[in-house]
Every structure is written in C-alpha cells, then in structure tokens.
Amino acid sequence: MIMDETQSTVLSILQDLTGEDVSSNMDTNLFDEGILDSMGSVQLLLELQNQLGIEVPVSEFERSEWDTPAKIVAKVENMQ
C-alpha cells in the first residue's frame, strides 16, 4: 500500500501517541478499541497542528468524525 505524506504523518502521530500501529486497519474505531481517549484526542489535535499546521478547535472536535485512522486522514486532507 502506497501512503501519501499526510497519511504517513497521521499514522506516525497516532503510533507515537498510542504505541499502536494502526496502518494495517484504517477503519479501526480508535475509541471503541480503547486506542484513543479524550486526552489522546487533544494530544492528536496538538500534534496535527504542530506537524501539519491543521487547526481544529477542541470545541469543533466531533468524535464520530475522527474515530478511525481513515477519517482522521480525510479530515486533515480536507483542511490542508
């Protein structure tokens, strides 16, 4: 599977935050699986801002739109 730079960066951030490599299943529900929690999602948003320049106010963070690696990549790509 060929990854673009955004996807690679998002997966790298997720792996750094969670210790989990989720690249093999982009549709894993990160919250249901216990991989990501509310604190982790705040850290994720901070890292996305630091590394990719994406600003997502926590007030606009809709968990259901950010619950899988594929959705996170899609959101980030839409915001770039």
PDB file with SEQRES, HELIX, SHEET and CRYST1 records, atoms N, CA, C and O in Angstrom:
SEQRES   1 A   80  MET ILE MET ASP GLU THR GLN SER THR VAL LEU SER ILE          
SEQRES   2 A   80  LEU GLN ASP LEU THR GLY GLU ASP VAL SER SER ASN MET          
SEQRES   3 A   80  ASP THR ASN LEU PHE ASP GLU GLY ILE LEU ASP SER MET          
SEQRES   4 A   80  GLY SER VAL GLN LEU LEU LEU GLU LEU GLN ASN GLN LEU          
SEQRES   5 A   80  GLY ILE GLU VAL PRO VAL SER GLU PHE GLU ARG SER GLU          
SEQRES   6 A   80  TRP ASP THR PRO ALA LYS ILE VAL ALA LYS VAL GLU ASN          
SEQRES   7 A   80  MET GLN                                                      
HELIX    1 AA1 GLU A    5  THR A   18  1                                  14    
HELIX    2 AA2 SER A   38  LEU A   52  1                                  15    
HELIX    3 AA3 VAL A   58  GLU A   60  5                                   3    
HELIX    4 AA4 ARG A   63  GLU A   65  5                                   3    
HELIX    5 AA5 PRO A   69  MET A   79  1                                  11    
CRYST1    1.000    1.000    1.000  90.00  90.00  90.00 P 1           1          
ATOM      1  N   MET A   1       0.846  -1.181   0.000  1.00  0.00           N  
ATOM      2  CA  MET A   1       0.000   0.000   0.000  1.00  0.00           C  
ATOM      3  C   MET A   1       0.893   1.246   0.000  1.00  0.00           C  
ATOM      4  O   MET A   1       1.784   1.375   0.840  1.00  0.00           O  
ATOM      5  N   ILE A   2       0.661   2.127  -0.909  1.00  0.00           N  
ATOM      6  CA  ILE A   2       1.429   3.363  -1.006  1.00  0.00           C  
ATOM      7  C   ILE A   2       0.714   4.435  -0.198  1.00  0.00           C  
ATOM      8  O   ILE A   2      -0.480   4.673  -0.379  1.00  0.00           O  
ATOM      9  N   MET A   3       1.454   5.076   0.691  1.00  0.00           N  
ATOM     10  CA  MET A   3       0.857   6.112   1.525  1.00  0.00           C  
ATOM     11  C   MET A   3       1.318   7.478   1.063  1.00  0.00           C  
ATOM     12  O   MET A   3       2.468   7.661   0.664  1.00  0.00           O  
ATOM     13  N   ASP A   4       0.413   8.425   1.123  1.00  0.00           N  
ATOM     14  CA  ASP A   4       0.837   9.795   0.846  1.00  0.00           C  
ATOM     15  C   ASP A   4       1.411  10.387   2.137  1.00  0.00           C  
ATOM     16  O   ASP A   4       1.336   9.780   3.205  1.00  0.00           O  
ATOM     17  N   GLU A   5       1.971  11.556   2.011  1.00  0.00           N  
ATOM     18  CA  GLU A   5       2.670  12.172   3.145  1.00  0.00           C  
ATOM     19  C   GLU A   5       1.730  12.457   4.318  1.00  0.00           C  
ATOM     20  O   GLU A   5       2.093  12.252   5.476  1.00  0.00           O  
ATOM     21  N   THR A   6       0.522  12.931   4.010  1.00  0.00           N  
ATOM     22  CA  THR A   6      -0.444  13.225   5.078  1.00  0.00           C  
ATOM     23  C   THR A   6      -0.793  11.963   5.844  1.00  0.00           C  
ATOM     24  O   THR A   6      -0.773  11.954   7.075  1.00  0.00           O  
ATOM     25  N   GLN A   7      -1.112  10.898   5.122  1.00  0.00           N  
ATOM     26  CA  GLN A   7      -1.486   9.644   5.777  1.00  0.00           C  
ATOM     27  C   GLN A   7      -0.322   9.118   6.611  1.00  0.00           C  
ATOM     28  O   GLN A   7      -0.516   8.664   7.739  1.00  0.00           O  
ATOM     29  N   SER A   8       0.856   9.178   6.069  1.00  0.00           N  
ATOM     30  CA  SER A   8       2.039   8.714   6.780  1.00  0.00           C  
ATOM     31  C   SER A   8       2.245   9.503   8.070  1.00  0.00           C  
ATOM     32  O   SER A   8       2.544   8.923   9.113  1.00  0.00           O  
ATOM     33  N   THR A   9       2.086  10.818   8.000  1.00  0.00           N  
ATOM     34  CA  THR A   9       2.257  11.673   9.173  1.00  0.00           C  
ATOM     35  C   THR A   9       1.194  11.380  10.228  1.00  0.00           C  
ATOM     36  O   THR A   9       1.508  11.264  11.413  1.00  0.00           O  
ATOM     37  N   VAL A  10      -0.063  11.262   9.799  1.00  0.00           N  
ATOM     38  CA  VAL A  10      -1.152  10.965  10.736  1.00  0.00           C  
ATOM     39  C   VAL A  10      -0.902   9.628  11.438  1.00  0.00           C  
ATOM     40  O   VAL A  10      -1.058   9.525  12.654  1.00  0.00           O  
ATOM     41  N   LEU A  11      -0.514   8.607  10.672  1.00  0.00           N  
ATOM     42  CA  LEU A  11      -0.265   7.293  11.272  1.00  0.00           C  
ATOM     43  C   LEU A  11       0.921   7.339  12.230  1.00  0.00           C  
ATOM     44  O   LEU A  11       0.918   6.678  13.268  1.00  0.00           O  
ATOM     45  N   SER A  12       1.924   8.116  11.874  1.00  0.00           N  
ATOM     46  CA  SER A  12       3.086   8.278  12.742  1.00  0.00           C  
ATOM     47  C   SER A  12       2.688   8.945  14.057  1.00  0.00           C  
ATOM     48  O   SER A  12       3.112   8.513  15.129  1.00  0.00           O  
ATOM     49  N   ILE A  13       1.870  10.001  13.973  1.00  0.00           N  
ATOM     50  CA  ILE A  13       1.385  10.685  15.174  1.00  0.00           C  
ATOM     51  C   ILE A  13       0.580   9.717  16.041  1.00  0.00           C  
ATOM     52  O   ILE A  13       0.772   9.657  17.255  1.00  0.00           O  
ATOM     53  N   LEU A  14      -0.319   8.962  15.413  1.00  0.00           N  
ATOM     54  CA  LEU A  14      -1.137   8.002  16.163  1.00  0.00           C  
ATOM     55  C   LEU A  14      -0.259   6.959  16.849  1.00  0.00           C  
ATOM     56  O   LEU A  14      -0.499   6.600  18.001  1.00  0.00           O  
ATOM     57  N   GLN A  15       0.761   6.473  16.137  1.00  0.00           N  
ATOM     58  CA  GLN A  15       1.630   5.463  16.726  1.00  0.00           C  
ATOM     59  C   GLN A  15       2.425   6.048  17.895  1.00  0.00           C  
ATOM     60  O   GLN A  15       2.592   5.397  18.926  1.00  0.00           O  
ATOM     61  N   ASP A  16       2.913   7.279  17.729  1.00  0.00           N  
ATOM     62  CA  ASP A  16       3.651   7.923  18.823  1.00  0.00           C  
ATOM     63  C   ASP A  16       2.760   8.121  20.049  1.00  0.00           C  
ATOM     64  O   ASP A  16       3.208   7.918  21.178  1.00  0.00           O  
ATOM     65  N   LEU A  17       1.509   8.515  19.837  1.00  0.00           N  
ATOM     66  CA  LEU A  17       0.602   8.797  20.950  1.00  0.00           C  
ATOM     67  C   LEU A  17       0.106   7.530  21.639  1.00  0.00           C  
ATOM     68  O   LEU A  17      -0.047   7.498  22.860  1.00  0.00           O  
ATOM     69  N   THR A  18      -0.144   6.488  20.850  1.00  0.00           N  
ATOM     70  CA  THR A  18      -0.836   5.314  21.387  1.00  0.00           C  
ATOM     71  C   THR A  18       0.045   4.081  21.523  1.00  0.00           C  
ATOM     72  O   THR A  18      -0.307   3.143  22.238  1.00  0.00           O  
ATOM     73  N   GLY A  19       1.187   4.075  20.843  1.00  0.00           N  
ATOM     74  CA  GLY A  19       2.024   2.883  20.832  1.00  0.00           C  
ATOM     75  C   GLY A  19       1.479   1.795  19.925  1.00  0.00           C  
ATOM     76  O   GLY A  19       2.006   0.683  19.900  1.00  0.00           O  
ATOM     77  N   GLU A  20       0.427   2.106  19.180  1.00  0.00           N  
ATOM     78  CA  GLU A  20      -0.215   1.122  18.307  1.00  0.00           C  
ATOM     79  C   GLU A  20       0.031   1.475  16.842  1.00  0.00           C  
ATOM     80  O   GLU A  20      -0.068   2.636  16.445  1.00  0.00           O  
ATOM     81  N   ASP A  21       0.353   0.456  16.045  1.00  0.00           N  
ATOM     82  CA  ASP A  21       0.462   0.644  14.598  1.00  0.00           C  
ATOM     83  C   ASP A  21      -0.895   0.293  14.000  1.00  0.00           C  
ATOM     84  O   ASP A  21      -1.264  -0.878  13.912  1.00  0.00           O  
ATOM     85  N   VAL A  22      -1.631   1.323  13.590  1.00  0.00           N  
ATOM     86  CA  VAL A  22      -2.988   1.091  13.071  1.00  0.00           C  
ATOM     87  C   VAL A  22      -3.029   1.132  11.545  1.00  0.00           C  
ATOM     88  O   VAL A  22      -4.106   1.141  10.947  1.00  0.00           O  
ATOM     89  N   SER A  23      -1.844   1.156  10.914  1.00  0.00           N  
ATOM     90  CA  SER A  23      -1.795   1.302   9.458  1.00  0.00           C  
ATOM     91  C   SER A  23      -2.407   0.119   8.716  1.00  0.00           C  
ATOM     92  O   SER A  23      -2.841   0.266   7.573  1.00  0.00           O  
ATOM     93  N   SER A  24      -2.448  -1.046   9.346  1.00  0.00           N  
ATOM     94  CA  SER A  24      -2.988  -2.222   8.654  1.00  0.00           C  
ATOM     95  C   SER A  24      -4.517  -2.240   8.647  1.00  0.00           C  
ATOM     96  O   SER A  24      -5.127  -2.962   7.859  1.00  0.00           O  
ATOM     97  N   ASN A  25      -5.133  -1.448   9.522  1.00  0.00           N  
ATOM     98  CA  ASN A  25      -6.592  -1.372   9.524  1.00  0.00           C  
ATOM     99  C   ASN A  25      -7.025   0.072   9.706  1.00  0.00           C  
ATOM    100  O   ASN A  25      -7.195   0.555  10.825  1.00  0.00           O  
ATOM    101  N   MET A  26      -7.199   0.748   8.576  1.00  0.00           N  
ATOM    102  CA  MET A  26      -7.537   2.168   8.583  1.00  0.00           C  
ATOM    103  C   MET A  26      -8.956   2.437   9.065  1.00  0.00           C  
ATOM    104  O   MET A  26      -9.327   3.590   9.288  1.00  0.00           O  
ATOM    105  N   ASP A  27      -9.761   1.369   9.230  1.00  0.00           N  
ATOM    106  CA  ASP A  27     -11.142   1.542   9.674  1.00  0.00           C  
ATOM    107  C   ASP A  27     -11.348   1.123  11.127  1.00  0.00           C  
ATOM    108  O   ASP A  27     -12.486   1.012  11.583  1.00  0.00           O  
ATOM    109  N   THR A  28     -10.275   0.894  11.845  1.00  0.00           N  
ATOM    110  CA  THR A  28     -10.365   0.574  13.273  1.00  0.00           C  
ATOM    111  C   THR A  28     -10.984   1.755  14.006  1.00  0.00           C  
ATOM    112  O   THR A  28     -10.554   2.895  13.826  1.00  0.00           O  
ATOM    113  N   ASN A  29     -11.991   1.488  14.830  1.00  0.00           N  
ATOM    114  CA  ASN A  29     -12.554   2.561  15.651  1.00  0.00           C  
ATOM    115  C   ASN A  29     -11.632   2.747  16.852  1.00  0.00           C  
ATOM    116  O   ASN A  29     -11.594   1.920  17.763  1.00  0.00           O  
ATOM    117  N   LEU A  30     -10.895   3.848  16.830  1.00  0.00           N  
ATOM    118  CA  LEU A  30      -9.859   4.087  17.824  1.00  0.00           C  
ATOM    119  C   LEU A  30     -10.409   4.247  19.238  1.00  0.00           C  
ATOM    120  O   LEU A  30      -9.739   3.895  20.208  1.00  0.00           O  
ATOM    121  N   PHE A  31     -11.624   4.775  19.360  1.00  0.00           N  
ATOM    122  CA  PHE A  31     -12.226   4.971  20.676  1.00  0.00           C  
ATOM    123  C   PHE A  31     -12.819   3.668  21.198  1.00  0.00           C  
ATOM    124  O   PHE A  31     -12.618   3.313  22.359  1.00  0.00           O  
ATOM    125  N   ASP A  32     -13.559   2.948  20.333  1.00  0.00           N  
ATOM    126  CA  ASP A  32     -14.163   1.682  20.754  1.00  0.00           C  
ATOM    127  C   ASP A  32     -13.101   0.656  21.142  1.00  0.00           C  
ATOM    128  O   ASP A  32     -13.311  -0.151  22.048  1.00  0.00           O  
ATOM    129  N   GLU A  33     -11.965   0.692  20.455  1.00  0.00           N  
ATOM    130  CA  GLU A  33     -10.888  -0.272  20.728  1.00  0.00           C  
ATOM    131  C   GLU A  33     -10.014   0.153  21.912  1.00  0.00           C  
ATOM    132  O   GLU A  33      -9.113  -0.581  22.317  1.00  0.00           O  
ATOM    133  N   GLY A  34     -10.282   1.330  22.459  1.00  0.00           N  
ATOM    134  CA  GLY A  34      -9.506   1.798  23.595  1.00  0.00           C  
ATOM    135  C   GLY A  34      -8.117   2.303  23.229  1.00  0.00           C  
ATOM    136  O   GLY A  34      -7.259   2.465  24.096  1.00  0.00           O  
ATOM    137  N   ILE A  35      -7.899   2.551  21.941  1.00  0.00           N  
ATOM    138  CA  ILE A  35      -6.599   3.033  21.470  1.00  0.00           C  
ATOM    139  C   ILE A  35      -6.458   4.530  21.737  1.00  0.00           C  
ATOM    140  O   ILE A  35      -5.376   5.014  22.069  1.00  0.00           O  
ATOM    141  N   LEU A  36      -7.564   5.253  21.586  1.00  0.00           N  
ATOM    142  CA  LEU A  36      -7.549   6.699  21.769  1.00  0.00           C  
ATOM    143  C   LEU A  36      -8.642   7.084  22.765  1.00  0.00           C  
ATOM    144  O   LEU A  36      -9.745   6.539  22.731  1.00  0.00           O  
ATOM    145  N   ASP A  37      -8.326   8.019  23.644  1.00  0.00           N  
ATOM    146  CA  ASP A  37      -9.327   8.529  24.588  1.00  0.00           C  
ATOM    147  C   ASP A  37      -9.387  10.044  24.445  1.00  0.00           C  
ATOM    148  O   ASP A  37      -8.742  10.611  23.563  1.00  0.00           O  
ATOM    149  N   SER A  38     -10.150  10.697  25.299  1.00  0.00           N  
ATOM    150  CA  SER A  38     -10.326  12.147  25.139  1.00  0.00           C  
ATOM    151  C   SER A  38      -9.001  12.888  25.297  1.00  0.00           C  
ATOM    152  O   SER A  38      -8.745  13.851  24.574  1.00  0.00           O  
ATOM    153  N   MET A  39      -8.161  12.459  26.225  1.00  0.00           N  
ATOM    154  CA  MET A  39      -6.852  13.099  26.382  1.00  0.00           C  
ATOM    155  C   MET A  39      -6.006  12.866  25.132  1.00  0.00           C  
ATOM    156  O   MET A  39      -5.329  13.775  24.651  1.00  0.00           O  
ATOM    157  N   GLY A  40      -6.051  11.655  24.619  1.00  0.00           N  
ATOM    158  CA  GLY A  40      -5.304  11.326  23.404  1.00  0.00           C  
ATOM    159  C   GLY A  40      -5.766  12.138  22.212  1.00  0.00           C  
ATOM    160  O   GLY A  40      -4.960  12.519  21.363  1.00  0.00           O  
ATOM    161  N   SER A  41      -7.068  12.407  22.145  1.00  0.00           N  
ATOM    162  CA  SER A  41      -7.572  13.176  21.010  1.00  0.00           C  
ATOM    163  C   SER A  41      -7.097  14.625  21.081  1.00  0.00           C  
ATOM    164  O   SER A  41      -6.852  15.247  20.047  1.00  0.00           O  
ATOM    165  N   VAL A  42      -6.963  15.172  22.298  1.00  0.00           N  
ATOM    166  CA  VAL A  42      -6.423  16.527  22.451  1.00  0.00           C  
ATOM    167  C   VAL A  42      -4.956  16.539  22.007  1.00  0.00           C  
ATOM    168  O   VAL A  42      -4.521  17.452  21.305  1.00  0.00           O  
ATOM    169  N   GLN A  43      -4.204  15.525  22.420  1.00  0.00           N  
ATOM    170  CA  GLN A  43      -2.795  15.419  22.012  1.00  0.00           C  
ATOM    171  C   GLN A  43      -2.691  15.257  20.499  1.00  0.00           C  
ATOM    172  O   GLN A  43      -1.800  15.825  19.869  1.00  0.00           O  
ATOM    173  N   LEU A  44      -3.603  14.482  19.920  1.00  0.00           N  
ATOM    174  CA  LEU A  44      -3.628  14.302  18.467  1.00  0.00           C  
ATOM    175  C   LEU A  44      -3.824  15.644  17.765  1.00  0.00           C  
ATOM    176  O   LEU A  44      -3.108  15.960  16.815  1.00  0.00           O  
ATOM    177  N   LEU A  45      -4.785  16.427  18.230  1.00  0.00           N  
ATOM    178  CA  LEU A  45      -5.046  17.731  17.612  1.00  0.00           C  
ATOM    179  C   LEU A  45      -3.831  18.643  17.727  1.00  0.00           C  
ATOM    180  O   LEU A  45      -3.504  19.364  16.784  1.00  0.00           O  
ATOM    181  N   LEU A  46      -3.158  18.615  18.883  1.00  0.00           N  
ATOM    182  CA  LEU A  46      -1.957  19.432  19.063  1.00  0.00           C  
ATOM    183  C   LEU A  46      -0.850  19.006  18.094  1.00  0.00           C  
ATOM    184  O   LEU A  46      -0.176  19.850  17.503  1.00  0.00           O  
ATOM    185  N   GLU A  47      -0.669  17.699  17.938  1.00  0.00           N  
ATOM    186  CA  GLU A  47       0.374  17.204  17.032  1.00  0.00           C  
ATOM    187  C   GLU A  47       0.037  17.511  15.572  1.00  0.00           C  
ATOM    188  O   GLU A  47       0.923  17.840  14.783  1.00  0.00           O  
ATOM    189  N   LEU A  48      -1.238  17.404  15.218  1.00  0.00           N  
ATOM    190  CA  LEU A  48      -1.643  17.752  13.850  1.00  0.00           C  
ATOM    191  C   LEU A  48      -1.343  19.225  13.585  1.00  0.00           C  
ATOM    192  O   LEU A  48      -0.911  19.596  12.493  1.00  0.00           O  
ATOM    193  N   GLN A  49      -1.574  20.051  14.590  1.00  0.00           N  
ATOM    194  CA  GLN A  49      -1.289  21.481  14.451  1.00  0.00           C  
ATOM    195  C   GLN A  49       0.219  21.705  14.321  1.00  0.00           C  
ATOM    196  O   GLN A  49       0.664  22.456  13.453  1.00  0.00           O  
ATOM    197  N   ASN A  50       0.997  21.056  15.178  1.00  0.00           N  
ATOM    198  CA  ASN A  50       2.448  21.224  15.155  1.00  0.00           C  
ATOM    199  C   ASN A  50       3.075  20.728  13.860  1.00  0.00           C  
ATOM    200  O   ASN A  50       3.912  21.408  13.266  1.00  0.00           O  
ATOM    201  N   GLN A  51       2.667  19.542  13.426  1.00  0.00           N  
ATOM    202  CA  GLN A  51       3.342  18.892  12.302  1.00  0.00           C  
ATOM    203  C   GLN A  51       2.756  19.243  10.941  1.00  0.00           C  
ATOM    204  O   GLN A  51       3.474  19.256   9.941  1.00  0.00           O  
ATOM    205  N   LEU A  52       1.456  19.528  10.897  1.00  0.00           N  
ATOM    206  CA  LEU A  52       0.801  19.745   9.603  1.00  0.00           C  
ATOM    207  C   LEU A  52       0.140  21.116   9.482  1.00  0.00           C  
ATOM    208  O   LEU A  52      -0.381  21.464   8.422  1.00  0.00           O  
ATOM    209  N   GLY A  53       0.160  21.891  10.560  1.00  0.00           N  
ATOM    210  CA  GLY A  53      -0.444  23.214  10.502  1.00  0.00           C  
ATOM    211  C   GLY A  53      -1.957  23.201  10.465  1.00  0.00           C  
ATOM    212  O   GLY A  53      -2.578  24.170  10.028  1.00  0.00           O  
ATOM    213  N   ILE A  54      -2.561  22.102  10.923  1.00  0.00           N  
ATOM    214  CA  ILE A  54      -4.025  21.968  10.935  1.00  0.00           C  
ATOM    215  C   ILE A  54      -4.544  22.472  12.270  1.00  0.00           C  
ATOM    216  O   ILE A  54      -4.126  21.984  13.320  1.00  0.00           O  
ATOM    217  N   GLU A  55      -5.442  23.433  12.243  1.00  0.00           N  
ATOM    218  CA  GLU A  55      -6.009  23.931  13.491  1.00  0.00           C  
ATOM    219  C   GLU A  55      -7.452  23.466  13.634  1.00  0.00           C  
ATOM    220  O   GLU A  55      -8.324  23.827  12.844  1.00  0.00           O  
ATOM    221  N   VAL A  56      -7.677  22.661  14.657  1.00  0.00           N  
ATOM    222  CA  VAL A  56      -9.019  22.178  14.952  1.00  0.00           C  
ATOM    223  C   VAL A  56      -9.329  22.551  16.388  1.00  0.00           C  
ATOM    224  O   VAL A  56      -8.784  21.945  17.311  1.00  0.00           O  
ATOM    225  N   PRO A  57     -10.195  23.538  16.599  1.00  0.00           N  
ATOM    226  CA  PRO A  57     -10.579  23.867  17.974  1.00  0.00           C  
ATOM    227  C   PRO A  57     -11.235  22.653  18.629  1.00  0.00           C  
ATOM    228  O   PRO A  57     -12.058  21.974  18.015  1.00  0.00           O  
ATOM    229  N   VAL A  58     -10.867  22.391  19.867  1.00  0.00           N  
ATOM    230  CA  VAL A  58     -11.435  21.250  20.578  1.00  0.00           C  
ATOM    231  C   VAL A  58     -12.964  21.332  20.583  1.00  0.00           C  
ATOM    232  O   VAL A  58     -13.648  20.308  20.572  1.00  0.00           O  
ATOM    233  N   SER A  59     -13.490  22.560  20.601  1.00  0.00           N  
ATOM    234  CA  SER A  59     -14.948  22.744  20.593  1.00  0.00           C  
ATOM    235  C   SER A  59     -15.592  22.234  19.305  1.00  0.00           C  
ATOM    236  O   SER A  59     -16.784  21.930  19.284  1.00  0.00           O  
ATOM    237  N   GLU A  60     -14.805  22.141  18.234  1.00  0.00           N  
ATOM    238  CA  GLU A  60     -15.336  21.651  16.958  1.00  0.00           C  
ATOM    239  C   GLU A  60     -14.978  20.196  16.697  1.00  0.00           C  
ATOM    240  O   GLU A  60     -15.273  19.660  15.629  1.00  0.00           O  
ATOM    241  N   PHE A  61     -14.344  19.560  17.670  1.00  0.00           N  
ATOM    242  CA  PHE A  61     -13.939  18.164  17.529  1.00  0.00           C  
ATOM    243  C   PHE A  61     -15.148  17.279  17.741  1.00  0.00           C  
ATOM    244  O   PHE A  61     -15.656  17.165  18.856  1.00  0.00           O  
ATOM    245  N   GLU A  62     -15.607  16.656  16.677  1.00  0.00           N  
ATOM    246  CA  GLU A  62     -16.752  15.742  16.742  1.00  0.00           C  
ATOM    247  C   GLU A  62     -16.196  14.320  16.690  1.00  0.00           C  
ATOM    248  O   GLU A  62     -15.745  13.853  15.644  1.00  0.00           O  
ATOM    249  N   ARG A  63     -16.236  13.647  17.827  1.00  0.00           N  
ATOM    250  CA  ARG A  63     -15.579  12.340  17.952  1.00  0.00           C  
ATOM    251  C   ARG A  63     -15.936  11.377  16.830  1.00  0.00           C  
ATOM    252  O   ARG A  63     -15.069  10.656  16.337  1.00  0.00           O  
ATOM    253  N   SER A  64     -17.189  11.354  16.424  1.00  0.00           N  
ATOM    254  CA  SER A  64     -17.622  10.403  15.387  1.00  0.00           C  
ATOM    255  C   SER A  64     -16.983  10.687  14.029  1.00  0.00           C  
ATOM    256  O   SER A  64     -16.958   9.821  13.155  1.00  0.00           O  
ATOM    257  N   GLU A  65     -16.468  11.903  13.857  1.00  0.00           N  
ATOM    258  CA  GLU A  65     -15.810  12.247  12.593  1.00  0.00           C  
ATOM    259  C   GLU A  65     -14.313  11.967  12.631  1.00  0.00           C  
ATOM    260  O   GLU A  65     -13.630  12.113  11.617  1.00  0.00           O  
ATOM    261  N   TRP A  66     -13.803  11.571  13.777  1.00  0.00           N  
ATOM    262  CA  TRP A  66     -12.364  11.371  13.977  1.00  0.00           C  
ATOM    263  C   TRP A  66     -12.064  10.001  14.581  1.00  0.00           C  
ATOM    264  O   TRP A  66     -11.000   9.812  15.171  1.00  0.00           O  
ATOM    265  N   ASP A  67     -12.995   9.030  14.442  1.00  0.00           N  
ATOM    266  CA  ASP A  67     -12.834   7.791  15.213  1.00  0.00           C  
ATOM    267  C   ASP A  67     -12.073   6.675  14.500  1.00  0.00           C  
ATOM    268  O   ASP A  67     -11.858   5.615  15.087  1.00  0.00           O  
ATOM    269  N   THR A  68     -11.661   6.887  13.249  1.00  0.00           N  
ATOM    270  CA  THR A  68     -10.826   5.886  12.576  1.00  0.00           C  
ATOM    271  C   THR A  68      -9.646   6.592  11.915  1.00  0.00           C  
ATOM    272  O   THR A  68      -9.729   7.778  11.595  1.00  0.00           O  
ATOM    273  N   PRO A  69      -8.547   5.866  11.709  1.00  0.00           N  
ATOM    274  CA  PRO A  69      -7.415   6.480  11.008  1.00  0.00           C  
ATOM    275  C   PRO A  69      -7.813   7.038   9.640  1.00  0.00           C  
ATOM    276  O   PRO A  69      -7.343   8.107   9.250  1.00  0.00           O  
ATOM    277  N   ALA A  70      -8.664   6.335   8.917  1.00  0.00           N  
ATOM    278  CA  ALA A  70      -9.083   6.794   7.581  1.00  0.00           C  
ATOM    279  C   ALA A  70      -9.831   8.123   7.667  1.00  0.00           C  
ATOM    280  O   ALA A  70      -9.616   9.012   6.843  1.00  0.00           O  
ATOM    281  N   LYS A  71     -10.713   8.259   8.665  1.00  0.00           N  
ATOM    282  CA  LYS A  71     -11.466   9.508   8.829  1.00  0.00           C  
ATOM    283  C   LYS A  71     -10.537  10.651   9.226  1.00  0.00           C  
ATOM    284  O   LYS A  71     -10.707  11.781   8.767  1.00  0.00           O  
ATOM    285  N   ILE A  72      -9.551  10.356  10.082  1.00  0.00           N  
ATOM    286  CA  ILE A  72      -8.613  11.395  10.500  1.00  0.00           C  
ATOM    287  C   ILE A  72      -7.827  11.909   9.285  1.00  0.00           C  
ATOM    288  O   ILE A  72      -7.679  13.116   9.093  1.00  0.00           O  
ATOM    289  N   VAL A  73      -7.331  10.979   8.476  1.00  0.00           N  
ATOM    290  CA  VAL A  73      -6.588  11.376   7.274  1.00  0.00           C  
ATOM    291  C   VAL A  73      -7.463  12.215   6.349  1.00  0.00           C  
ATOM    292  O   VAL A  73      -7.011  13.234   5.826  1.00  0.00           O  
ATOM    293  N   ALA A  74      -8.719  11.795   6.143  1.00  0.00           N  
ATOM    294  CA  ALA A  74      -9.636  12.522   5.269  1.00  0.00           C  
ATOM    295  C   ALA A  74      -9.899  13.926   5.800  1.00  0.00           C  
ATOM    296  O   ALA A  74      -9.899  14.887   5.031  1.00  0.00           O  
ATOM    297  N   LYS A  75     -10.123  14.055   7.112  1.00  0.00           N  
ATOM    298  CA  LYS A  75     -10.364  15.372   7.720  1.00  0.00           C  
ATOM    299  C   LYS A  75      -9.154  16.276   7.522  1.00  0.00           C  
ATOM    300  O   LYS A  75      -9.291  17.439   7.142  1.00  0.00           O  
ATOM    301  N   VAL A  76      -7.974  15.734   7.782  1.00  0.00           N  
ATOM    302  CA  VAL A  76      -6.749  16.517   7.661  1.00  0.00           C  
ATOM    303  C   VAL A  76      -6.553  16.962   6.216  1.00  0.00           C  
ATOM    304  O   VAL A  76      -6.212  18.118   5.962  1.00  0.00           O  
ATOM    305  N   GLU A  77      -6.767  16.056   5.273  1.00  0.00           N  
ATOM    306  CA  GLU A  77      -6.587  16.392   3.852  1.00  0.00           C  
ATOM    307  C   GLU A  77      -7.570  17.485   3.426  1.00  0.00           C  
ATOM    308  O   GLU A  77      -7.227  18.352   2.622  1.00  0.00           O  
ATOM    309  N   ASN A  78      -8.779  17.444   3.961  1.00  0.00           N  
ATOM    310  CA  ASN A  78      -9.768  18.472   3.643  1.00  0.00           C  
ATOM    311  C   ASN A  78      -9.381  19.840   4.198  1.00  0.00           C  
ATOM    312  O   ASN A  78      -9.787  20.870   3.661  1.00  0.00           O  
ATOM    313  N   MET A  79      -8.600  19.845   5.267  1.00  0.00           N  
ATOM    314  CA  MET A  79      -8.257  21.088   5.937  1.00  0.00           C  
ATOM    315  C   MET A  79      -6.938  21.689   5.437  1.00  0.00           C  
ATOM    316  O   MET A  79      -6.607  22.826   5.773  1.00  0.00           O  
ATOM    317  N   GLN A  80      -6.205  20.942   4.654  1.00  0.00           N  
ATOM    318  CA  GLN A  80      -4.905  21.433   4.186  1.00  0.00           C  
ATOM    319  C   GLN A  80      -5.053  22.401   3.045  1.00  0.00           C  
ATOM    320  O   GLN A  80      -4.056  22.909   2.533  1.00  0.00           O  
TER     321      GLN A  80                                                      
END                                                                             
